[in-house]
Each structure stands twice: as structure tokens, then as C-alpha cells.
Amino acid sequence: MKTINIQIQVPEDISESDERKVYLKAKETVILELFKSGIISTRKAAEELGIALYDFLDFLNEKSIPVVRDAINGEALQRFRTRKE
């Protein structure tokens, strides 16, 4: 993927821990928007977030974001469901 830099202003006295949380939330937001726009697949989104595909699918479910148009075919989805049982 191509790298772009986004600057976010935060209070001067923000802790490093909170700064990291802001960074991760911003990255998550961008990746979700790319996914919802159809620019990247579930697999690529999971990879960019550093999580397993099935964890990303759970994440989408928690956020009520449907996976309606993706490269996951019925067989792959069935393997996923079987693995989760």
C-alpha cells in the first residue's frame, strides 16, 4: 500500500499511551473507510490492522458493518464458520 501522512493535533500534555491510542484509532478509522468504500478487501484490511482475518470479521460484526461484497467465497466463509465452532 501507498503511505500518506496525516497530522492530528492533540494537547501538548497528552501521555504517550494516549497518543498511541489516538494514532491507532485514526488508523482503524481510515482502514474501515477504505474497506467500506470497497477500496481494500477484508484480507487487506485485517493485514493493515495487524489482526487475523477472522478477528477482523468479528470486529466488523461488533461495529455492525456488513461484509456484502468481498472476495470471500462461500467455501472460505464455511471454513471460517467451522473454525469458530
Contacts in CASP RR format, 6 or more apart in sequence:
PFRMAT RR
TARGET T0000
AUTHOR 0000-0000-0000
METHOD contacts of the structure
MODEL  1
MKTINIQIQVPEDISESDERKVYLKAKETVILELFKSGIISTRKAAEELG
IALYDFLDFLNEKSIPVVRDAINGEALQRFRTRKE
1 40 0 8 1.000
1 44 0 8 1.000
1 48 0 8 1.000
6 26 0 8 1.000
6 30 0 8 1.000
8 22 0 8 1.000
8 23 0 8 1.000
8 26 0 8 1.000
10 18 0 8 1.000
10 19 0 8 1.000
10 22 0 8 1.000
14 22 0 8 1.000
27 48 0 8 1.000
27 49 0 8 1.000
28 49 0 8 1.000
31 40 0 8 1.000
31 45 0 8 1.000
31 48 0 8 1.000
31 49 0 8 1.000
32 45 0 8 1.000
32 63 0 8 1.000
32 65 0 8 1.000
34 40 0 8 1.000
34 45 0 8 1.000
35 41 0 8 1.000
35 42 0 8 1.000
35 45 0 8 1.000
35 65 0 8 1.000
36 65 0 8 1.000
38 69 0 8 1.000
40 48 0 8 1.000
41 70 0 8 1.000
41 71 0 8 1.000
42 53 0 8 1.000
42 56 0 8 1.000
42 57 0 8 1.000
42 60 0 8 1.000
42 67 0 8 1.000
42 70 0 8 1.000
42 71 0 8 1.000
42 72 0 8 1.000
43 53 0 8 1.000
43 71 0 8 1.000
45 56 0 8 1.000
46 52 0 8 1.000
46 53 0 8 1.000
46 55 0 8 1.000
46 56 0 8 1.000
49 56 0 8 1.000
51 59 0 8 1.000
53 80 0 8 1.000
54 80 0 8 1.000
54 83 0 8 1.000
54 84 0 8 1.000
57 67 0 8 1.000
57 80 0 8 1.000
60 66 0 8 1.000
60 67 0 8 1.000
72 80 0 8 1.000
END
